[in-house]
Amino acid sequence: TVEDLINQVAYDNYLKDYNKKITIKKFKFKIIKNVFTGNTLKNKILKVFDRLGYEQDVAAQKFYEMLSDQYEKNQ
């Protein structure tokens, strides 16, 4: 009957909207979770730069010590 068709179309549209809402809620939850756990791209990039800066400081310190030892041996 026409009523059954109308009810079926309404039900199908409801399911489509429901699935969209659930997908959007999951996506929003994932974004919020990543922000609070520090997994954002910005935080990852900052961690990489911090690590590179630390490694450069360690390398510079070792290089300075090596040059200081060489200078002391020459004098």
C-alpha positions in Angstrom: 0.0 0.0 0.0 1.0 3.6 -0.3 1.2 3.9 3.5 3.7 1.1 3.6 5.8 2.7 0.9 5.8 6.1 2.8 6.7 4.3 6.0 9.5 2.4 4.3 11.0 5.6 2.8 10.7 7.4 6.1 12.4 4.5 7.9 15.2 4.4 5.3 15.8 8.2 5.6 15.8 7.8 9.4 18.5 5.1 9.1 20.6 7.3 6.8 20.4 10.2 9.1 21.1 8.1 12.2 24.2 6.6 10.6 25.4 10.0 9.6 25.0 11.3 13.2 26.8 8.2 14.6 29.6 8.7 12.2 29.9 12.4 13.0 29.9 11.7 16.8 32.6 9.0 16.4 34.7 11.5 14.3 34.3 14.3 16.9 35.1 11.9 19.7 38.3 10.8 17.9 39.4 14.4 17.4 38.7 15.3 21.0 40.6 12.2 22.2 43.6 13.0 20.0 43.7 16.5 21.4 43.7 15.4 25.0 46.1 12.6 24.5 48.6 14.8 22.7 48.4 13.0 19.3 47.8 16.1 17.3 50.0 16.8 14.3 51.2 20.0 16.0 52.3 18.2 19.1 54.0 15.5 17.1 55.9 18.1 15.2 56.9 20.0 18.4 58.1 16.7 19.9 60.3 16.1 16.8 61.8 19.6 17.0 62.5 19.2 20.7 64.2 15.9 20.2 66.3 17.3 17.3 67.2 20.3 19.4 68.3 18.0 22.2 70.4 15.8 19.9 72.0 18.9 18.4 72.9 20.2 21.9 74.5 16.8 22.8 76.4 16.8 19.5 77.6 20.3 20.0 78.7 19.5 23.6 80.7 16.5 22.4 82.3 18.5 19.6 83.2 21.2 22.1 84.8 18.7 24.4 86.7 17.1 21.5 88.1 20.5 20.4 89.0 21.4 24.0 90.9 18.2 24.4 92.7 18.9 21.1 93.6 22.5 22.2 94.9 21.3 25.5 97.1 18.7 23.8 98.6 21.3 21.5 99.6 23.6 24.3 
